[in-house]
């Protein structure tokens, strides 16, 4: 049995996506209409950590969907935007993502920009500092988070941000965004259910890992960033993300026995490049885990499994694509990270690293009040 607050929140991601679709659409639509009315041509979307990954995922998807005349969306860390601010004019806007609504750099940016350019807050806590600094607030749904490891709130705030940019495109593109997010809710439920039957055995096989690389292409590369973060936060193991073609350079120098390569390989233009990176890693002695759709296996074509011979497999539904892989492919890896953490003697429900955040003045981490009360 896999029990704990973190796995419960991972299992709630599909419901959080659907709740956000239902509850956050009106505010996303209103914010998009305000940006269009202002003649916005350039939108900076900022955040930190998991929220920065949401910024990257939203900007990447918008770039793939936008027509030539649509506004440009640029993702930056909140700290970079705050300390190296771009030159702005009335046609610029800033979208700040902060689940807690209390991240200090997003607050500072919104305070500085108040009354100068349009701002939109994407938060999970409605009565929060960031929300009070702007007239356009999109509150993601799905219920409170009770742990500092962001899984459910990542899914819901990313969904809210996708809704905003889908509504900004308008028309059939907006409807397509809503339809695909609804499918992602079903897909993540299926991916987590399939992972539950596999992660105990898989965690036992990789318990002694020295290095973990998570590889992906397109928005699966953004999913790799978030998946690697979950492995670090929960299992306290060295884990880093690599875009598939970048995996061929620096990371290749240290891949070998004792290395785990997790290939996020949903359907998309970069799938074969991701699988090719993993094949090379396997030849160099790495243990590979393929996160992707099942394919026919065996000489007779009977049975299904991973594309990579000899790889472990965390299956994804066949319709999972690179564009929405941050919502679907991260969750099964996060569940693996939780089980791996327990095998390595760590408790992600009450992580030891919270004080390290607090010592740097970072007191925005959601769930820390619950941990403190229970601890």
C-alpha positions as a Markdown table, in Angstrom:
| # | Residue | x | y | z |
|---|---|---|---|---|
| 1 | Unk | 0.0 | 0.0 | 0.0 |
| 2 | Unk | 1.2 | 3.5 | -0.9 |
| 3 | Unk | -0.2 | 5.8 | 1.8 |
| 4 | Unk | 0.5 | 9.3 | 2.8 |
| 5 | Unk | -0.5 | 12.9 | 2.1 |
| 6 | Unk | 1.7 | 13.3 | -0.9 |
| 7 | Unk | 0.3 | 10.3 | -2.8 |
| 8 | Unk | -3.2 | 11.3 | -1.9 |
| 9 | Unk | -2.6 | 14.7 | -3.5 |
| 10 | Unk | -1.0 | 13.1 | -6.6 |
| 11 | Unk | -4.1 | 11.0 | -7.0 |
| 12 | Unk | -6.2 | 14.2 | -6.7 |
| 13 | Unk | -4.6 | 15.9 | -9.6 |
| 14 | Unk | -7.2 | 14.9 | -12.2 |
| 15 | Unk | -10.0 | 16.2 | -10.0 |
| 16 | Unk | -8.0 | 19.4 | -9.4 |
| 17 | Unk | -7.6 | 19.9 | -13.2 |
| 18 | Unk | -11.4 | 19.4 | -13.7 |
| 19 | Unk | -12.3 | 21.7 | -10.8 |
| 20 | Unk | -10.1 | 24.4 | -12.1 |
| 21 | Unk | -11.7 | 24.1 | -15.6 |
| 22 | Unk | -15.1 | 24.6 | -14.0 |
| 23 | Unk | -14.3 | 27.2 | -11.4 |
| 24 | Unk | -11.5 | 29.3 | -13.0 |
| 25 | Unk | -12.7 | 29.7 | -16.5 |
| 26 | Unk | -14.8 | 32.9 | -15.9 |
| 27 | Unk | -11.8 | 34.8 | -14.3 |
| 28 | Unk | -9.4 | 33.5 | -16.9 |
| 29 | Unk | -11.8 | 34.7 | -19.7 |
| 30 | Unk | -12.2 | 38.1 | -18.0 |
| 31 | Unk | -8.4 | 38.6 | -17.6 |
| 32 | Unk | -7.9 | 37.6 | -21.3 |
| 33 | Unk | -10.5 | 40.1 | -22.4 |
| 34 | Unk | -8.8 | 42.8 | -20.4 |
| 35 | Unk | -5.4 | 42.0 | -22.0 |
| 36 | Unk | -6.9 | 42.2 | -25.4 |
| 37 | Unk | -8.7 | 45.5 | -24.6 |
| 38 | Unk | -5.3 | 46.9 | -23.5 |
| 39 | Unk | -3.8 | 46.0 | -26.8 |
| 40 | Unk | -1.2 | 43.7 | -25.1 |
| 41 | Unk | 1.5 | 42.6 | -27.5 |
| 42 | Unk | 4.0 | 41.0 | -25.0 |
| 43 | Unk | 3.3 | 39.1 | -21.9 |
| 44 | Unk | 5.9 | 38.1 | -19.3 |
| 45 | Unk | 4.8 | 35.1 | -17.2 |
| 46 | Unk | 6.9 | 34.7 | -14.0 |
| 47 | Unk | 7.2 | 32.4 | -11.1 |
| 48 | Unk | 9.7 | 30.5 | -9.0 |
| 49 | Unk | 10.5 | 26.7 | -8.8 |
| 50 | Unk | 7.3 | 24.8 | -9.6 |
| 51 | Unk | 5.6 | 28.0 | -10.6 |
| 52 | Unk | 8.4 | 28.8 | -13.0 |
| 53 | Unk | 8.0 | 25.4 | -14.6 |
| 54 | Unk | 4.3 | 26.3 | -15.0 |
| 55 | Unk | 5.4 | 29.5 | -16.7 |
| 56 | Unk | 7.7 | 27.6 | -19.1 |
| 57 | Unk | 5.0 | 25.1 | -19.9 |
| 58 | Unk | 2.4 | 27.7 | -20.6 |
| 59 | Unk | 4.8 | 29.8 | -22.7 |
| 60 | Unk | 5.9 | 26.8 | -24.7 |
| 61 | Unk | 2.3 | 25.7 | -25.5 |
| 62 | Unk | 1.3 | 29.2 | -26.4 |
| 63 | Unk | 4.2 | 29.5 | -28.8 |
| 64 | Unk | 3.0 | 26.3 | -30.5 |
| 65 | Unk | -0.6 | 27.5 | -30.8 |
| 66 | Unk | -0.3 | 31.2 | -31.4 |
| 67 | Unk | -0.7 | 32.8 | -34.9 |
| 68 | Unk | 1.8 | 35.4 | -36.2 |
| 69 | Unk | -0.2 | 38.3 | -34.9 |
| 70 | Unk | -1.0 | 37.0 | -31.4 |
| 71 | Unk | 0.8 | 38.3 | -28.3 |
| 72 | Unk | 4.2 | 36.9 | -27.5 |
| 73 | Unk | 4.6 | 35.1 | -24.2 |
| 74 | Unk | 8.0 | 35.0 | -22.4 |
| 75 | Unk | 8.7 | 33.0 | -19.3 |
| 76 | Unk | 11.2 | 34.3 | -16.7 |
| 77 | Unk | 12.0 | 33.5 | -13.1 |
| 78 | Unk | 10.4 | 36.0 | -10.8 |
| 79 | Unk | 13.8 | 36.8 | -9.4 |
| 80 | Unk | 15.3 | 37.6 | -12.8 |
| 81 | Unk | 12.4 | 39.8 | -13.8 |
| 82 | Unk | 12.7 | 41.6 | -10.5 |
| 83 | Unk | 16.4 | 42.3 | -10.6 |
| 84 | Unk | 16.9 | 42.5 | -14.3 |
| 85 | Unk | 13.6 | 44.1 | -15.3 |
| 86 | Unk | 12.9 | 44.5 | -19.1 |
| 87 | Unk | 11.9 | 47.8 | -20.5 |
| 88 | Unk | 8.1 | 47.9 | -20.5 |
| 89 | Unk | 5.4 | 50.0 | -22.1 |
| 90 | Unk | 1.6 | 50.1 | -22.1 |
| 91 | Unk | 1.5 | 47.1 | -24.5 |
| 92 | Unk | 3.3 | 44.8 | -22.0 |
| 93 | Unk | 1.7 | 42.7 | -19.3 |
| 94 | Unk | 2.9 | 40.4 | -16.5 |
| 95 | Unk | 1.3 | 37.2 | -15.3 |
| 96 | Unk | 2.6 | 36.1 | -11.9 |
| 97 | Unk | 2.2 | 32.5 | -10.8 |
| 98 | Unk | 2.4 | 31.7 | -7.0 |
| 99 | Unk | 0.4 | 28.9 | -5.5 |
| 100 | Unk | 0.6 | 30.5 | -2.1 |
| 101 | Unk | 0.3 | 34.0 | -3.4 |
| 102 | Unk | 3.2 | 34.9 | -1.0 |
| 103 | Unk | 6.4 | 34.4 | -3.0 |
| 104 | Unk | 8.5 | 37.5 | -2.3 |
| 105 | Unk | 9.8 | 38.2 | -5.8 |
| 106 | Unk | 6.3 | 38.0 | -7.4 |
| 107 | Unk | 5.0 | 40.4 | -4.7 |
| 108 | Unk | 7.9 | 42.8 | -5.3 |
| 109 | Unk | 7.3 | 42.8 | -9.0 |
| 110 | Unk | 3.5 | 43.4 | -8.7 |
| 111 | Unk | 4.1 | 46.2 | -6.2 |
| 112 | Unk | 6.6 | 47.9 | -8.6 |
| 113 | Unk | 4.3 | 47.5 | -11.6 |
| 114 | Unk | 1.0 | 48.5 | -9.9 |
| 115 | Unk | -0.7 | 51.1 | -12.1 |
| 116 | Unk | 2.0 | 50.9 | -14.8 |
| 117 | Unk | 1.1 | 47.8 | -16.9 |
| 118 | Unk | -1.6 | 45.2 | -16.6 |
| 119 | Unk | -0.9 | 42.3 | -14.3 |
| 120 | Unk | -2.7 | 39.0 | -13.7 |
| 121 | Unk | -2.2 | 36.8 | -10.6 |
| 122 | Unk | -2.6 | 33.0 | -10.8 |
| 123 | Unk | -2.8 | 31.8 | -7.3 |
| 124 | Unk | -4.2 | 28.9 | -5.3 |
| 125 | Unk | -5.0 | 31.0 | -2.2 |
| 126 | Unk | -7.5 | 33.8 | -3.0 |
| 127 | Unk | -6.8 | 36.0 | 0.1 |
| 128 | Unk | -3.1 | 36.4 | -0.6 |
| 129 | Unk | -0.7 | 39.2 | -1.0 |
| 130 | Unk | -0.2 | 38.8 | -4.8 |
| 131 | Unk | -4.0 | 38.6 | -5.3 |
| 132 | Unk | -4.5 | 41.8 | -3.4 |
| 133 | Unk | -2.0 | 43.7 | -5.7 |
| 134 | Unk | -3.9 | 43.2 | -9.0 |
| 135 | Unk | -7.4 | 43.6 | -10.3 |
| 136 | Unk | -7.1 | 40.3 | -12.3 |
| 137 | Unk | -6.9 | 37.2 | -10.2 |
| 138 | Unk | -7.3 | 33.6 | -11.4 |
| 139 | Unk | -7.7 | 31.2 | -8.5 |
| 140 | Unk | -7.0 | 27.6 | -9.2 |
| 141 | Unk | -9.2 | 25.0 | -7.6 |
| 142 | Unk | -9.0 | 21.5 | -6.2 |
| 143 | Unk | -8.8 | 22.1 | -2.5 |
| 144 | Unk | -6.0 | 23.1 | -0.1 |
| 145 | Unk | -2.6 | 21.4 | -0.2 |
| 146 | Unk | -1.3 | 20.0 | 3.1 |
| 147 | Unk | 2.3 | 19.3 | 2.2 |
| 148 | Unk | 5.2 | 21.6 | 1.0 |
| 149 | Unk | 5.9 | 19.3 | -2.0 |
| 150 | Unk | 3.7 | 20.8 | -4.8 |
| 151 | Unk | 1.9 | 18.2 | -6.9 |
| 152 | Unk | -1.8 | 18.9 | -6.9 |
| 153 | Unk | -1.3 | 22.7 | -6.9 |
| 154 | Unk | 1.2 | 22.4 | -9.8 |
| 155 | Unk | -1.5 | 20.7 | -11.9 |
| 156 | Unk | -4.2 | 23.2 | -10.9 |
| 157 | Unk | -2.2 | 26.4 | -11.3 |
| 158 | Unk | -0.8 | 25.2 | -14.6 |
| 159 | Unk | -4.3 | 24.4 | -15.8 |
| 160 | Unk | -5.4 | 28.0 | -14.8 |
| 161 | Unk | -2.5 | 29.5 | -16.7 |
| 162 | Unk | -3.3 | 27.4 | -19.8 |
| 163 | Unk | -6.9 | 28.6 | -19.6 |
| 164 | Unk | -5.8 | 32.2 | -19.5 |
| 165 | Unk | -3.7 | 31.8 | -22.7 |
| 166 | Unk | -6.3 | 29.7 | -24.4 |
| 167 | Unk | -8.9 | 32.4 | -23.8 |
| 168 | Unk | -6.4 | 35.0 | -25.0 |
| 169 | Unk | -6.3 | 33.1 | -28.4 |
| 170 | Unk | -10.1 | 32.9 | -28.4 |
| 171 | Unk | -12.5 | 31.0 | -30.7 |
| 172 | Unk | -11.7 | 27.5 | -31.6 |
| 173 | Unk | -8.3 | 27.6 | -30.0 |
| 174 | Unk | -9.9 | 28.4 | -26.6 |
| 175 | Unk | -12.3 | 25.5 | -27.0 |
| 176 | Unk | -9.5 | 23.2 | -28.0 |
| 177 | Unk | -7.5 | 24.2 | -24.9 |
| 178 | Unk | -10.5 | 23.4 | -22.7 |
| 179 | Unk | -11.1 | 20.1 | -24.4 |
| 180 | Unk | -7.4 | 19.0 | -24.2 |
| 181 | Unk | -7.2 | 20.0 | -20.5 |
| 182 | Unk | -10.3 | 17.8 | -19.8 |
| 183 | Unk | -8.6 | 14.9 | -21.5 |
| 184 | Unk | -5.4 | 15.5 | -19.5 |
| 185 | Unk | -7.5 | 15.2 | -16.3 |
| 186 | Unk | -8.6 | 11.7 | -17.4 |
| 187 | Unk | -5.1 | 10.8 | -18.6 |
| 188 | Unk | -3.3 | 11.7 | -15.4 |
| 189 | Unk | -5.8 | 9.6 | -13.5 |
| 190 | Unk | -5.0 | 6.6 | -15.7 |
| 191 | Unk | -1.2 | 7.3 | -15.5 |
| 192 | Unk | -1.2 | 7.4 | -11.7 |
| 193 | Unk | -3.4 | 4.3 | -11.5 |
| 194 | Unk | -1.0 | 2.4 | -13.7 |
| 195 | Unk | 2.0 | 3.6 | -11.8 |
| 196 | Unk | 0.6 | 2.4 | -8.5 |
| 197 | Unk | 1.0 | -1.2 | -9.5 |
| 198 | Unk | 4.7 | -0.7 | -10.6 |
| 199 | Unk | 6.5 | 1.9 | -8.5 |
| 200 | Unk | 7.2 | -0.3 | -5.5 |
| 201 | Unk | 9.2 | -2.8 | -7.6 |
| 202 | Unk | 10.8 | 0.0 | -9.6 |
| 203 | Unk | 11.8 | 2.0 | -6.5 |
| 204 | Unk | 13.5 | -1.2 | -5.1 |
| 205 | Unk | 15.5 | -1.5 | -8.3 |
| 206 | Unk | 16.8 | 2.1 | -8.3 |
| 207 | Unk | 17.2 | 2.6 | -4.6 |
| 208 | Unk | 21.0 | 2.9 | -4.8 |
| 209 | Unk | 21.0 | 5.4 | -7.7 |
| 210 | Unk | 23.8 | 8.0 | -7.7 |
| 211 | Unk | 22.5 | 10.1 | -10.5 |
| 212 | Unk | 19.1 | 10.5 | -12.1 |
| 213 | Unk | 18.5 | 12.2 | -15.4 |
| 214 | Unk | 15.0 | 13.0 | -16.6 |
| 215 | Unk | 14.9 | 13.6 | -20.4 |
| 216 | Unk | 12.2 | 15.0 | -22.6 |
| 217 | Unk | 11.6 | 17.1 | -25.7 |
| 218 | Unk | 9.3 | 20.1 | -26.2 |
| 219 | Unk | 7.0 | 20.6 | -23.3 |
| 220 | Unk | 8.1 | 17.1 | -22.1 |
| 221 | Unk | 11.5 | 18.9 | -21.4 |
| 222 | Unk | 9.6 | 21.2 | -19.0 |
| 223 | Unk | 7.9 | 18.2 | -17.5 |
| 224 | Unk | 11.4 | 16.8 | -17.0 |
| 225 | Unk | 12.3 | 19.9 | -15.0 |
| 226 | Unk | 9.3 | 19.4 | -12.7 |
| 227 | Unk | 9.9 | 15.6 | -12.4 |
| 228 | Unk | 13.5 | 16.1 | -11.5 |
| 229 | Unk | 12.5 | 18.6 | -8.8 |
| 230 | Unk | 10.1 | 16.1 | -7.3 |
| 231 | Unk | 12.8 | 13.5 | -7.1 |
| 232 | Unk | 15.1 | 16.0 | -5.4 |
| 233 | Unk | 12.5 | 17.2 | -3.0 |
| 234 | Unk | 11.2 | 13.8 | -2.0 |
| 235 | Unk | 14.0 | 11.3 | -2.4 |
| 236 | Unk | 16.8 | 13.7 | -1.8 |
| 237 | Unk | 18.7 | 12.2 | -4.7 |
| 238 | Unk | 20.8 | 14.1 | -7.3 |
| 239 | Unk | 18.3 | 14.5 | -10.2 |
| 240 | Unk | 18.5 | 16.9 | -13.1 |
| 241 | Unk | 16.5 | 17.5 | -16.3 |
| 242 | Unk | 18.0 | 17.4 | -19.8 |
| 243 | Unk | 16.4 | 18.4 | -23.1 |
| 244 | Unk | 16.8 | 15.4 | -25.4 |
| 245 | Unk | 19.3 | 16.9 | -27.7 |
| 246 | Unk | 21.3 | 18.5 | -24.8 |
| 247 | Unk | 21.5 | 15.0 | -23.2 |
| 248 | Unk | 24.0 | 14.2 | -26.0 |
| 249 | Unk | 26.6 | 16.6 | -24.6 |
| 250 | Unk | 27.4 | 17.3 | -20.9 |
| 251 | Unk | 25.2 | 14.7 | -19.3 |
| 252 | Unk | 26.6 | 12.0 | -21.6 |
| 253 | Unk | 30.0 | 12.3 | -19.9 |
| 254 | Unk | 28.9 | 10.9 | -16.6 |
| 255 | Unk | 26.2 | 8.4 | -17.6 |
| 256 | Unk | 27.1 | 4.8 | -16.7 |
| 257 | Unk | 26.3 | 2.1 | -14.2 |
| 258 | Unk | 24.6 | 3.6 | -11.2 |
| 259 | Unk | 22.9 | 6.2 | -13.3 |
| 260 | Unk | 19.1 | 6.2 | -13.9 |
| 261 | Unk | 17.7 | 7.8 | -17.0 |
| 262 | Unk | 13.9 | 8.5 | -17.0 |
| 263 | Unk | 12.7 | 9.1 | -20.6 |
| 264 | Unk | 9.5 | 11.2 | -20.8 |
| 265 | Unk | 8.4 | 10.0 | -24.2 |
| 266 | Unk | 4.7 | 10.8 | -25.0 |
| 267 | Unk | 3.7 | 11.2 | -28.6 |
| 268 | Unk | 5.2 | 14.2 | -30.3 |
| 269 | Unk | 7.9 | 15.5 | -32.6 |
| 270 | Unk | 10.7 | 14.8 | -30.0 |
| 271 | Unk | 9.7 | 11.3 | -29.0 |
| 272 | Unk | 12.3 | 9.5 | -31.1 |
| 273 | Unk | 15.0 | 11.9 | -30.0 |
| 274 | Unk | 14.2 | 11.2 | -26.4 |
| 275 | Unk | 14.1 | 7.4 | -26.9 |
| 276 | Unk | 17.4 | 7.6 | -28.8 |
| 277 | Unk | 19.0 | 9.5 | -25.9 |
| 278 | Unk | 17.8 | 6.7 | -23.6 |
| 279 | Unk | 19.1 | 4.0 | -25.9 |
| 280 | Unk | 22.6 | 5.5 | -25.8 |
| 281 | Unk | 22.4 | 5.8 | -22.0 |
| 282 | Unk | 21.5 | 2.1 | -21.8 |
| 283 | Unk | 24.5 | 1.1 | -23.9 |
| 284 | Unk | 26.7 | 3.1 | -21.5 |
| 285 | Unk | 25.3 | 1.1 | -18.5 |
| 286 | Unk | 22.4 | 3.2 | -17.3 |
| 287 | Unk | 19.1 | 1.8 | -16.1 |
| 288 | Unk | 16.3 | 3.3 | -18.1 |
| 289 | Unk | 12.7 | 4.0 | -17.3 |
| 290 | Unk | 10.4 | 4.9 | -20.1 |
| 291 | Unk | 7.4 | 7.0 | -19.4 |
| 292 | Unk | 5.2 | 6.8 | -22.4 |
| 293 | Unk | 2.5 | 4.8 | -24.2 |
| 294 | Unk | 2.6 | 1.1 | -24.4 |
| 295 | Unk | 3.6 | -0.5 | -27.7 |
| 296 | Unk | 3.3 | -4.0 | -29.1 |
| 297 | Unk | 6.0 | -6.2 | -27.7 |
| 298 | Unk | 7.4 | -9.6 | -28.7 |
| 299 | Unk | 8.0 | -11.3 | -32.1 |
| 300 | Unk | 4.3 | -12.1 | -32.5 |
| 301 | Unk | 3.2 | -8.6 | -31.5 |
| 302 | Unk | 1.4 | -10.0 | -28.5 |
| 303 | Unk | 1.5 | -8.0 | -25.2 |
| 304 | Unk | 2.5 | -4.4 | -24.7 |
| 305 | Unk | 5.4 | -2.7 | -23.1 |
| 306 | Unk | 8.0 | 0.1 | -23.5 |
| 307 | Unk | 9.7 | 1.0 | -26.8 |
| 308 | Unk | 13.1 | 0.6 | -25.2 |
| 309 | Unk | 14.3 | -3.0 | -24.9 |
| 310 | Unk | 15.1 | -3.8 | -21.3 |
| 311 | Unk | 13.7 | -0.6 | -19.8 |
| 312 | Unk | 11.3 | -0.3 | -17.0 |
| 313 | Unk | 7.9 | 1.2 | -18.0 |
| 314 | Unk | 5.5 | 3.7 | -16.5 |
| 315 | Unk | 2.7 | 3.7 | -19.1 |
| 316 | Unk | 0.9 | 6.8 | -20.3 |
| 317 | Unk | -2.5 | 6.8 | -22.1 |
| 318 | Unk | -2.0 | 6.7 | -25.9 |
| 319 | Unk | -3.4 | 10.2 | -26.4 |
| 320 | Unk | -0.9 | 11.9 | -24.1 |
| 321 | Unk | 1.1 | 14.4 | -26.1 |
| 322 | Unk | 4.2 | 16.4 | -25.5 |
| 323 | Unk | 2.2 | 19.6 | -25.2 |
| 324 | Unk | 0.3 | 18.5 | -22.1 |
| 325 | Unk | 2.9 | 16.1 | -20.6 |
| 326 | Unk | 3.6 | 18.4 | -17.6 |
| 327 | Unk | 0.0 | 17.7 | -16.5 |
| 328 | Unk | 0.2 | 13.9 | -17.2 |
| 329 | Unk | 3.8 | 12.6 | -17.2 |
| 330 | Unk | 5.0 | 14.2 | -14.0 |
| 331 | Unk | 2.5 | 12.6 | -11.7 |
| 332 | Unk | 3.7 | 8.9 | -12.1 |
| 333 | Unk | 7.3 | 10.0 | -11.6 |
| 334 | Unk | 6.3 | 11.9 | -8.5 |
| 335 | Unk | 4.6 | 8.8 | -7.1 |
| 336 | Unk | 7.9 | 6.9 | -7.8 |
| 337 | Unk | 9.8 | 9.7 | -6.0 |
| 338 | Unk | 7.6 | 9.3 | -3.0 |
| 339 | Unk | 8.1 | 5.5 | -2.8 |
| 340 | Unk | 11.8 | 5.9 | -3.5 |
| 341 | Unk | 12.0 | 8.5 | -0.7 |
| 342 | Unk | 10.5 | 6.1 | 1.8 |
| 343 | Unk | 12.9 | 3.3 | 0.8 |
| 344 | Unk | 15.8 | 5.8 | 1.4 |
| 345 | Unk | 14.5 | 6.7 | 4.8 |
| 346 | Unk | 12.9 | 10.0 | 4.1 |
| 347 | Unk | 9.3 | 11.2 | 4.7 |
| 348 | Unk | 8.1 | 13.6 | 2.0 |
| 349 | Unk | 5.0 | 14.4 | 4.1 |
| 350 | Unk | 7.2 | 16.0 | 6.6 |
| 351 | Unk | 10.4 | 16.9 | 4.8 |
| 352 | Unk | 13.5 | 18.0 | 6.7 |
| 353 | Unk | 14.4 | 20.8 | 4.3 |
| 354 | Unk | 11.7 | 23.3 | 5.2 |
| 355 | Unk | 14.0 | 25.2 | 7.6 |
| 356 | Unk | 16.5 | 25.7 | 4.8 |
| 357 | Unk | 13.9 | 27.6 | 2.9 |
| 358 | Unk | 12.9 | 29.6 | 6.0 |
| 359 | Unk | 16.5 | 30.5 | 6.7 |
| 360 | Unk | 16.7 | 32.3 | 3.3 |
| 361 | Unk | 13.5 | 34.2 | 4.0 |
| 362 | Unk | 11.4 | 32.0 | 1.9 |
| 363 | Unk | 8.3 | 31.5 | 4.0 |
| 364 | Unk | 5.8 | 31.0 | 1.2 |
| 365 | Unk | 5.9 | 27.2 | 1.0 |
| 366 | Unk | 2.4 | 25.9 | 1.2 |
| 367 | Unk | 1.6 | 23.1 | 3.7 |
| 368 | Unk | 4.3 | 24.2 | 6.2 |
| 369 | Unk | 1.8 | 25.2 | 8.8 |
| 370 | Unk | 0.2 | 21.7 | 8.7 |
| 371 | Unk | 3.6 | 20.1 | 9.0 |
| 372 | Unk | 4.5 | 22.3 | 11.9 |
| 373 | Unk | 1.3 | 21.5 | 13.8 |
| 374 | Unk | 1.7 | 17.8 | 13.2 |
| 375 | Unk | 5.4 | 17.7 | 13.7 |
